Amino acid sequence: MDWLSDQRGKGLLWEESRLVAQALDSVFGDYFLQIGAWGPADAFLKSARTRSRYLVTNEPGKSAALIMSTAHLGIASDSIDAVLLPHTLETSSDPHQLLREIDRILRPDGHLIVLGFNSPAWWSVRQRLSDGEFLPGIDRFVGEHRLVDWLQLLGFRTMQSRFY
């Protein structure tokens, strides 16, 4: 996503990196996964306080540690302490399946952090008015209420929601 290197993209990445660092400040354990490439490979990984950190993507050529289908993650069940989805639900062909896989691999006390554009916000309005050219690669917007519903169906508890 080349637009992440222009002024608006850099500002967005800076703000998201700051919020992810805050969210990960109290998350410890063995394994942290970022599923989906978004900005520089280490933009979010460096904030993780786990022993190991990995970027997982289904796109060869991204600086990922693991390249695999996000619909069927080749990762042991109940083995991951924290997962970050940086706009991954917006670019996933099957966001429901991705969330089911995350539910499978997360430890019972694991953490899920989701970054996304709120559907009623100006980013999504501008995207619709530009026929998808404003945010190239973003296929859909998942509003907060829809995401909370999806997560509740899987048994997740929503701890915090922030708008930026």
C-alpha positions in Angstrom: 0.0 0.0 0.0 2.0 2.9 -1.4 -0.3 5.5 0.1 1.0 4.6 3.6 4.2 6.4 2.7 2.6 9.7 1.9 1.7 12.3 4.5 -1.7 11.0 5.5 -0.5 7.4 5.6 2.5 8.3 7.8 0.2 10.2 10.1 -2.1 7.2 10.3 0.7 4.8 11.0 2.2 7.0 13.7 -1.1 7.2 15.5 -1.8 3.5 15.1 1.7 2.6 16.3 1.2 4.7 19.4 -2.1 3.1 20.2 -0.8 -0.4 19.6 2.2 0.3 21.9 -0.2 1.4 24.6 -2.4 -1.7 24.1 0.6 -4.0 24.2 2.2 -2.4 27.3 0.6 -4.9 29.7 0.6 -8.0 27.3 3.3 -10.5 28.1 3.9 -14.1 27.1 5.7 -16.2 24.5 4.2 -15.4 21.1 2.7 -12.4 19.4 1.4 -12.5 15.8 0.6 -9.6 13.5 -1.6 -11.1 10.8 -1.5 -8.9 7.8 1.2 -6.5 6.4 0.4 -2.9 7.1 3.2 -0.3 6.8 6.8 -1.2 7.6 7.2 -4.7 8.9 8.4 -3.7 12.3 5.9 -0.8 12.8 3.9 -2.8 15.4 6.1 -5.8 16.1 8.6 -3.7 18.0 6.0 -2.8 20.6 5.3 -6.4 21.6 6.7 -7.5 25.0 6.4 -11.2 24.2 9.5 -13.4 23.8 8.8 -14.0 20.1 7.1 -11.7 17.5 6.0 -12.7 14.0 4.4 -11.1 11.0 2.1 -13.5 9.1 0.7 -12.7 5.7 -0.7 -14.5 2.7 1.2 -12.3 0.3 4.7 -13.4 -0.8 7.1 -10.5 -1.1 6.1 -8.8 2.1 8.8 -8.9 4.8 6.9 -11.6 6.7 8.3 -14.3 8.9 5.4 -16.7 7.9 3.5 -16.8 4.7 0.3 -18.9 4.9 -3.4 -18.8 4.2 -5.1 -16.6 6.8 -8.2 -18.7 6.4 -6.3 -21.8 7.7 -3.5 -20.7 10.0 -0.9 -23.5 10.3 -0.4 -22.7 14.0 -1.1 -24.9 17.0 -4.4 -24.3 18.9 -4.2 -22.3 22.2 -0.6 -21.3 21.6 -0.5 -17.6 20.9 -0.6 -14.9 23.6 -1.6 -11.9 21.4 -2.8 -11.2 17.9 -2.8 -7.9 16.1 -5.0 -7.4 13.0 -3.9 -4.1 11.4 -6.8 -3.5 8.9 -6.7 -7.2 8.1 -10.5 -7.7 8.4 -11.0 -4.9 5.8 -8.7 -6.7 3.3 -9.6 -10.4 4.1 -11.7 -12.3 1.6 -13.4 -14.1 4.6 -13.1 -12.1 7.8 -15.4 -14.5 9.7 -13.1 -17.5 9.0 -10.1 -15.4 10.0 -11.7 -14.6 13.4 -12.5 -18.3 13.9 -8.9 -19.2 13.3 -7.7 -16.5 15.7 -10.2 -17.9 18.3 -8.6 -21.3 17.8 -4.9 -20.3 18.1 -5.3 -17.7 21.0 -4.7 -19.0 24.5 -7.7 -18.7 26.8 -6.2 -15.5 28.4 -5.0 -14.2 25.0 -5.5 -10.7 23.6 -6.8 -9.6 20.2 -6.1 -6.1 19.0 -8.0 -5.0 15.9 -7.2 -1.8 13.9 -9.8 -0.7 11.4 -11.6 2.2 9.9 -15.0 2.9 11.5 -17.6 2.6 8.8 -19.5 5.9 9.6 -16.3 7.9 9.7 -15.0 10.3 7.0 -12.3 7.9 5.8 -15.0 5.4 4.6 -17.2 8.2 3.1 -14.2 9.5 1.2 -13.3 5.9 0.1 -16.9 5.4 -1.3 -16.9 8.7 -3.1 -13.5 7.9 -4.7 -14.7 4.5 -6.0 -12.1 2.8 -3.8 -9.2 4.9 -4.9 -8.7 6.9 -1.6 -7.6 3.8 0.4 -6.3 1.3 -2.2 -6.6 -2.3 -1.0 -9.4 -1.7 1.5 -12.3 -3.7 0.3 -14.8 -3.3 3.1 -15.4 -1.4 6.3 -16.3 -3.3 9.5 -18.1 -1.1 11.9 -17.5 -1.3 15.6 -20.9 -2.8 16.4 -20.6 -5.5 13.7 -17.1 -6.4 15.0 -18.3 -6.6 18.6 -21.2 -8.9 17.4 -18.8 -11.2 15.6 -16.4 -11.4 18.5 -19.2 -12.0 21.0 -20.4 -15.0 18.9 -16.9 -16.5 19.3 -16.9 -15.8 23.1 -14.5 -12.8 23.1 -15.0 -10.0 25.7 -14.4 -6.5 24.4 -12.2 -4.8 26.9 -11.7 -1.4 25.2 -12.6 0.4 22.1 -10.7 3.6 21.0 -11.3 6.0 18.1 -8.5 8.0 16.7 
